[in-house]
């Protein structure tokens, strides 16, 4: 039996581990499994030749069988941040803390370990020096938060460039991505061993006063005599329970270990000195030792006689441990430790600000730094510190001069307020030093602190080689903080952007959105895919005290965002709770991290907010630090009008504002981020999230959605040619990029790989991922992986969850050339070098299509987007997409063998809408079980299986709209909904329905209002009457809206002659331009103001823009008469207008106009509309006669009696039955057949 390659137990996304051999220590020569991402992750799994693991098969092969889940020996070893305690924190004259403040370089990988990321900070107290000022704490807290944004945050890119200049390392000056200011080395370097930062000849004094017995003193003296360079790394009185908590174990006691030995580059070792008192507690001691061993920490117990004899078995174990981990000495001191000292200097400055040790306009620090690097690089950060003071409005406290004294010389920086400094050098004699900072990277906490005989405050920062992260709560308290907009100067925010994200400037919309958030205001951000929406909340979240909550719809999106934050921006203080963390047993630990405030950014799905344990964790953390911002990523999912809606989004706005508010009741700002959204979706998102759409800058939109780097290609084929077309499209890719196939399709492991995606519509149906991946493998000659939410045929769900993540990671790491994927991999995934995207199937909407192709070209370089449209019968698709077609009849008339892109999309569409009667029955049943009364109540609704759960959830959704349900949570393990029912009266329910209809479709309100009984006799009657009307309204509007969006996608694909035509139609559809607001105003004010509509029609220079704007708004108002008429008119005004679309839209618009009012005489309005249409077409259409004839026939077919129609007939027809002009103008269409598309289905069948 062969050994199964295990997956990294720390992070499954790291993929299969690599077989390695130990080169030193007691295991030298033996094999072990090491993480494939080493040195980023150093996790190991023991290698066993008699393993019980099953032999693995190709995870992408067909017929993959379930395989045994390996038991990982180190599964419990996670890195859970804690607030650390040990004996070295005790000192009467010093304020002492342990901090995690790491460092990294963007352009060079250095394996910075525990010794560099953790430090010991000691601040000398003196009378009056600790003057707390809550205003200064804001700046100090922000600076410290940014320094602690990850285990190894990157230094300022300009400081990194300065470092390379000092060391003589050449850089290229080439940007890695547009706007990136990170330096790039000409020669790549990697350092995997930072060595030991202590010289063995250095004299030092141990703090024997921390030891609690003579035996401990004797042990340390022996240890120091044998290993003088290592004894200082002993940590006395280390917290036993915090060691367990750091590994994710639940331990709430206050037990201690005698010593924790953390040598640089080695595993931690606990040393217990067992005196006579331990003879009576041997059983409990063994249990303690076993518990530590479970988390990978060995314990050695040294008995009294071994200490006295200076030998013995256990003493020998300690000697062996030290000998095995003897580390090399530091060779590149400036390169490795210079950046470390820089961040430690910034930490000391932060503490100086917090404690009020620096005041006035001039600050002077005397600094000792053996590397002589920190002071050479610190100048880059001073404008950043000045910017922090200014954005907090503390202009009077901001320094104007900052001096750093070293070896009798002072380098003084005079800040000009605009991000620049004037630098002078002078003798330090006569200067008043505010703080003396000792950066003692060679020293440890167990050594004595210096004796201070001056009044100058001292801050000592030393190295701490602990294996855990140690953080305290953020500064600033539990109340939220909004910044004054007048202080949010673009230059100051740009300084912060450059430091954290290495970007030269903000992209369009980013700065405006950040200012809104920092000012405490809600904002909806509509920016195209790849425009940098994530930086908006990341920068805002780091500047505001507290933690940021991000709601994401997909686990893949959460994992991708946290990966990019960690790997690209070095922001690793993130927490992701998902079904995957639950499956790994990590969720309880992650909830505890949230309660402690350890996560700066918390990623969850909307369903998580319906779970009580998560709400409880938020309730706990906000007592000590605020939830500073709630982000709804891919916010179009909030609206039922959108294709990606989930019922769990329904109460999201209320839940976020109530659950995430401060103890004083102040709700955090909400940021809704999306790539695109129709007007109906946007309006609904704003309402559901309670964002004031009338507030200035509450909606951030781009001037254009154009991505010029994306090149489009359209391919059309019959269903019998679909596989050949996909294969040919892939095969043609190298020639489209001027490359050879062998080179083009070979992954390089770097970002010059020509990566690609093929989006498919189904997992198991037509155009599924298994077929697509097989075609892609054959065409590329390379390994191609798959990704989808649910497992393909033949896959076990548990295996698929693991493998699809490995596939995604292999693709992101450029180990494989391409993925065949459903839209589950589409939203928000950030990979810069996707060079091609193919759609083998029709997306639900133009918005969805543009969102998915937006994965490509994120590095600003050319990318090719190919859309393959497969149709069995285009004429049939035209009929299926007609607005009057009944849902129940769409798929019933299409045999499976005749399925194509349109019928597949309609299959999924109809599956979302089960039917009015079925939904109403479920709503009445749930409403009856809740038994709403006038008083507030709590109820529990149980379900048996997934179909029943979805039915109940959908009914809850409707009852929330009707004002019956106030809130609910979901207990997935107990399979029940815990529902809070508002106190409700019968008349409240129709009022809630009226409000919903008015908000959603104000133009349709009159039509529906006459059917609403405003005074129902009972709550039950109100639920039955209003529930039926609500569901009918949803089917009449939302269902039609989604179908209309699909129709416009199909029209764009079927009618586009080439890729550039497709691009133009997409941009016309998405870009609001000048026409969009005019149309929206007409829709809001009075859709039957014919004069205003006619003025709009006659003022248009670009018919394509009007076509796009009207088509997009029809997704929001699918039955609007004047909007339908406008959409049809654009075909007459366009240079290559489509006759069919003209007939369908004009006809449906006129029909709806006739039926739009029961209280107003509509005939004069219809006559006015026709007259305006005749005039506009006659004056502006290149083919005016053709379209006027068609308009005349449409009007006659609808039975409209019109003077202008009759006049046109009298002028142009000799015999109204022959229509010679139709033949004269070469119309090959069968107008009689097209006109039947305006009729209900039964008339279509009769016409046949």
Secondary structure, 3 states (H helix, E strand, C coil): CCCCCCECCCCHHHCECEEEECCCCCCCCCEEEECCCCCCCCCEEECCCCCCCCCCCCCCCCCCCCCCCCCCCCCCCCCCCECCCCHHHCCCCEEEEEEECCCECCCCEECCCHHHHEEEEEEECCCCCCCCCHHHHHHHHHHHHHHCCCCCCECCHHHHHHHHHHHCCCECCCCCCCCECCCCECCCCEECCCCECCCCCCCCCECHHHCCCHHHHHHHHHHHHHCCCCHHHEEEEEEHHHHHHHCCCCCCCCCEEEEEECCCCCCCEEEEEECHHHHHHHHHHHHHHHHHHHCCCEEEEEEHHHHHHCCCHHHHHHHHHHHHCCCCECCCHHHHHHHHHHHHHHHHHHHHHHCCCCCCCEEEEEEEECCCCHHHHCHHHHHHHHHHHHHCCCCCCCCCEEEEEECCEEEEEEECCCCCEEEEEEECCCCCCCEEEEEECCCCCCECCCCCCCCCEEEEEEECCCCCCECCCCCCCCCCCCCCHHHCCHHHHHHHHHHHHCECCCCCCHHHHHHHHHCCCCEEEECCCCCCHHHHHHHHHHHCCCEEEEECCCHHHHHHHHHHHHHCCCCCCEEECCHHHHHCCCHHHHHHHHHHCCCCEEEECHHHHHCHHHHHHHHHHCCCCCEEEEEEECHHHHCCCCCCCCHHHCCHHHHHHHHCCCCCCCCCEEEEEECCCCHHHHHHHHHHCCCCCCCCCCEEECCCCCCCCEEEEEEEEEHHHHHHHHHHHHHCHHHHCCCCHHHHCCCCCCCCCCEEEEEECECCCCCEHHHHHHHHHHHHCCCEEEECCCCCCCCCHHHHHHHHHHHHHHHHCCCCCEEEECHHHCCCCCCCCEEEEEEECCCCCHHHHHHHHCCCCCCCCCEEEEEEEEECCHHHHHHHCCCCCCHHHHCCCCCHHHCCHHHHHHHHHHHHCCCHHHHHHHHHHHHHHHCCCCCCEEEEEECCCHHHHHHHHHHHHHHHHCCCEEEEEEECCCCEEEEEECCCCHHHHHHHHHHHHHHHCHHHHHHHHCCCCCCCCCHHHHHHHHHHHHHHHHHHHHHHHHHHHHHHHHHHHHHCCCHHHHHHHHHHHHCCHHHHHHHHHHHHHCCCCHHHHHHHHHHCCCHHHHHHHHHHHHCCCCCCHHHHHHHHHHHHHCCCCCHHHHHHHHHHHHHHHHCCCCCCCCHHHHHHHHHHHHHHHHHHCCCHHHHHHHHHHHHHHCCCCCHHHHHHHHHHCCCCCCCHHHHHCCCCCCHHHHHHHHCCHHHHHHHC
